[in-house]
Amino acid sequence: MSRRAPAPPAPPAQALAEPASLEPWTLLAPDGTLAEGYRPSLSDEELLAAFRLMLLSRTVDQRAFSLQRQGRLGTFSTVEGQEASVVGSAFALDPARDWVVPQYRELPAMLRQGYPLTRFFLYFRGHPIGNQMPEGVRVLPFQISLAAQIPHAVGLAWGLRQQGSDAAVMTYFGDGASSEGDAHEAMNLAGVRRAPVVFLLQNNGWAISTPVAKQTAAQSFALRAPGYGFPGVLVDGNDLFAVHEAARWAVERARAGEGPTLIEARTYRLGPHNTADDPTRYVDPDELRARRELDPIVRVRAYLRARRLLSEAEEEQLRSQLMDEVNAAVAEAEAHPAADRRHIFEHVYADPPPRVRAQRERATAGEEVR
């Protein structure tokens, strides 16, 4: 039987006077034990659903990586190591009213909003339909250009509030994207307009091969938030519960008209930046081994095992089901009719200008388009 979740606890305020003492907010230890007195707001059913989504994400990563190496998929970025940051925050949203504005490493959040897995594979096979959202799916398309989606998220949130909606918008970006002007301009505007947006900054340690120490001199990206006029929270990005509670708190603030929140989820990228990257050229192997001990999936599994919510046999069965689900999506994507050049004219203009209409007509007739 489901129960009503308790009010989200307020994450501890970040101590601006003593930035060197900042530590991420943690509720679930690496050994799977909870902080004393903490009662999870996720029900057992929700927690199992979250764990399933984390495993699905890891399964997609493994399958897609193999497909890319076979030349059956384009370059893509894995979520490996960041599943708690993405899934924990996504479970703070209501897919029926809230929006997700992703960068390119947030597939689990997009799936929870209703984005079809088949379209993920179509997108990375170069088919335009992969980045077209079905009716009612409150997700903006993948954004490969760093930080370009953040102003869109603020505009969307501001517009929803102007329409009288209590919806919240959650946008994801990384430590590298935080150095882009779009990020600063968007957060400044969000603070001025009190837009109902949650900025989820996934600090995974690297912007491709650039370490965090070369992105900022601050002890935490969360410390930037007060300069924009709203709270910043630093959480353990490998802790599903801490990310979820911080995100719930931020979403409730947004719904209540209290404006934006910046959440820095301090996590770690366990795989390469993308399938064109070779992290062995710049990542210390000892550091990577140490970080693997903080794998967010292992942490949640330990909690589930201790609670006897999921046995080893049940997890093996689940993994088999997820692999079947992924393989079915791959087969469906590969069987989909190939795109042709006419598709590049779709979903661009509501009313195409004469020049574009003429180009479309030539493309339809098989003529050269200039």
LUMLO-112790 format. One line per 8 residues: number of its first residue (from 0); for each residue x, y, z of C-alpha. Coordinates in steps of 0.5 Angstrom, whole numbers, plus 500, padded with zeros to 3 digits. Layout:
NUM	X:Y:Z | ...
//
This chain:
0	500:500:500 | 503:507:498 | 504:512:504 | 504:520:503 | 511:522:503 | 513:526:509 | 515:534:507 | 522:534:504
8	528:536:509 | 531:542:507 | 538:541:505 | 543:544:510 | 545:552:508 | 552:552:505 | 557:556:510 | 559:562:505
16	564:564:511 | 568:557:511 | 568:555:504 | 574:550:505 | 569:546:510 | 564:545:505 | 562:537:505 | 556:534:500
24	550:533:504 | 549:525:504 | 544:521:507 | 546:514:504 | 553:511:506 | 557:507:501 | 555:501:505 | 548:502:504
32	546:505:511 | 542:511:512 | 543:517:516 | 541:517:523 | 534:519:524 | 532:520:516 | 526:517:513 | 526:516:506
40	520:519:502 | 521:514:497 | 516:509:498 | 519:502:497 | 515:501:490 | 518:508:488 | 525:506:490 | 525:499:486
48	522:503:480 | 528:508:481 | 533:502:482 | 530:499:476 | 531:505:472 | 538:506:474 | 540:499:472 | 536:500:465
56	541:506:464 | 547:502:465 | 544:497:461 | 543:502:455 | 550:504:456 | 553:498:455 | 549:496:449 | 550:502:446
64	557:503:447 | 558:496:444 | 553:498:438 | 558:504:437 | 564:500:436 | 561:496:431 | 559:502:427 | 551:501:428
72	551:508:433 | 554:515:433 | 558:518:438 | 554:518:445 | 556:520:452 | 554:514:457 | 551:516:464 | 555:511:468
80	557:513:475 | 552:519:475 | 545:515:475 | 544:517:482 | 544:524:480 | 539:523:474 | 534:518:477 | 534:521:484
88	532:528:481 | 528:526:476 | 523:522:481 | 522:529:485 | 518:531:478 | 511:530:476 | 511:527:469 | 504:530:468
96	506:537:469 | 513:538:470 | 519:539:465 | 526:536:464 | 531:540:459 | 537:535:458 | 544:536:456 | 546:530:453
104	547:525:459 | 540:525:462 | 537:519:459 | 534:516:465 | 530:522:467 | 528:523:459 | 525:516:460 | 521:517:466
112	518:523:463 | 516:518:457 | 521:519:452 | 521:512:448 | 528:508:448 | 527:507:441 | 528:514:439 | 534:514:443
120	537:509:439 | 534:513:433 | 537:519:435 | 544:517:435 | 543:513:429 | 542:520:426 | 535:520:425 | 531:526:426
128	525:523:429 | 530:521:435 | 530:528:437 | 522:529:436 | 518:529:443 | 511:525:442 | 505:529:444 | 505:530:452
136	512:528:453 | 515:534:457 | 522:534:455 | 526:538:450 | 531:535:445 | 538:533:447 | 543:539:447 | 550:538:445
144	552:545:445 | 554:546:452 | 549:550:456 | 545:552:450 | 539:549:453 | 539:553:460 | 536:559:457 | 531:555:454
152	529:552:461 | 529:559:464 | 524:561:459 | 520:555:459 | 519:556:467 | 518:563:466 | 513:562:461 | 509:557:465
160	509:561:471 | 506:567:467 | 500:562:464 | 498:560:471 | 501:553:472 | 505:551:478 | 509:546:474 | 517:546:475
168	522:545:470 | 529:542:471 | 535:543:467 | 541:539:467 | 548:541:465 | 555:539:467 | 561:543:471 | 564:545:464
176	558:548:462 | 557:552:468 | 563:556:465 | 559:558:459 | 556:565:459 | 549:562:457 | 549:559:464 | 551:565:468
184	546:569:464 | 540:564:465 | 541:564:472 | 541:571:473 | 535:572:469 | 532:566:473 | 533:570:480 | 531:576:477
192	524:573:475 | 524:568:480 | 523:563:475 | 520:556:477 | 527:552:475 | 531:547:478 | 539:548:476 | 542:541:477
200	549:541:476 | 552:535:475 | 559:536:477 | 563:529:475 | 570:531:476 | 571:533:468 | 569:537:462 | 572:532:457
208	579:532:460 | 579:539:464 | 579:537:471 | 574:541:476 | 580:545:479 | 581:548:472 | 574:550:471 | 573:554:478
216	577:557:484 | 571:556:488 | 570:550:493 | 563:549:490 | 559:551:484 | 553:551:489 | 557:558:492 | 555:561:486
224	547:561:487 | 547:567:492 | 550:571:487 | 544:570:483 | 539:571:489 | 537:564:490 | 540:558:494 | 545:553:492
232	546:546:495 | 551:541:495 | 549:534:495 | 553:527:494 | 551:526:487 | 552:518:488 | 547:518:494 | 540:517:491
240	536:519:497 | 540:526:498 | 539:528:491 | 532:526:491 | 531:530:497 | 534:536:495 | 531:536:488 | 524:535:492
248	526:541:496 | 528:545:490 | 521:543:486 | 517:545:492 | 520:552:493 | 519:553:485 | 512:551:486 | 511:555:492
256	513:561:488 | 520:562:491 | 524:562:485 | 530:558:483 | 535:553:486 | 542:551:484 | 544:544:486 | 551:541:485
264	551:534:485 | 558:532:486 | 559:525:483 | 564:522:478 | 564:520:471 | 566:512:471 | 566:512:463 | 569:516:458
272	566:523:456 | 564:520:450 | 565:514:445 | 570:518:442 | 574:520:448 | 580:516:451 | 580:517:459 | 586:513:460
280	590:519:457 | 589:523:463 | 585:520:469 | 589:517:474 | 588:509:474 | 588:509:482 | 583:515:482 | 578:511:478
288	579:505:482 | 577:509:488 | 571:512:485 | 568:505:483 | 568:504:490 | 562:509:490 | 558:507:485 | 551:509:486
296	548:503:484 | 552:499:488 | 550:503:494 | 543:503:493 | 543:495:492 | 546:495:499 | 540:498:502 | 535:494:498
304	539:488:500 | 539:490:507 | 532:491:507 | 530:485:503 | 527:488:498 | 531:485:492 | 534:478:492 | 540:477:488
312	536:472:484 | 531:477:483 | 536:482:481 | 539:477:476 | 532:476:473 | 531:484:472 | 537:485:469 | 535:479:464
320	528:483:463 | 532:490:462 | 537:487:456 | 531:484:453 | 528:491:453 | 534:494:450 | 535:489:445 | 528:490:443
328	529:498:442 | 535:497:438 | 531:492:433 | 526:497:433 | 530:503:431 | 534:499:426 | 528:496:423 | 525:504:422
336	525:507:415 | 531:511:414 | 531:518:414 | 531:522:408 | 533:529:406 | 526:532:406 | 526:531:414 | 531:536:415
344	525:541:413 | 520:538:419 | 519:541:425 | 524:548:424 | 519:553:422 | 511:553:423 | 511:557:417 | 517:556:413
352	519:562:409 | 519:562:401 | 527:560:401 | 526:554:405 | 519:552:402 | 523:552:395 | 529:548:398 | 524:543:401
360	520:542:394 | 527:541:390 | 529:536:396 | 522:532:395 | 524:532:387 | 531:529:388 | 534:536:386 | 540:539:389
368	539:543:394 | 543:550:395
//
